[in-house]
Amino acid sequence: MSSLCLYADQPLAWRSITQFLQKLARLYGENLLRIKGLLHIRESLRPVVIHGVQHYLFPESYLDTWADDDPKTRIVIIFEGAIQQNIQALFDDIVLEPMH
């Protein structure tokens, strides 16, 4: 069992996050033990909370405010197998690259 933390300092596009999570679940769902995240999304004034298990992504929820003065995206993924580099590459390609 391993874990990976994904970060993004700038607000992200909801469409990119959705694509990333759907592809992650489709490709590696059986290896995903837990996904939890706090997202800074361009289209939302409030922090977005995500979580999932294996192929299942629960509906997002929203917090009223950020708990601190650091509104950055943080996603923690707990998984089995040697897929850490694949997950990071997927996040970089789908979520971070379109921002540059």
Disulfide bonds with the S-S distance in Angstrom:
none
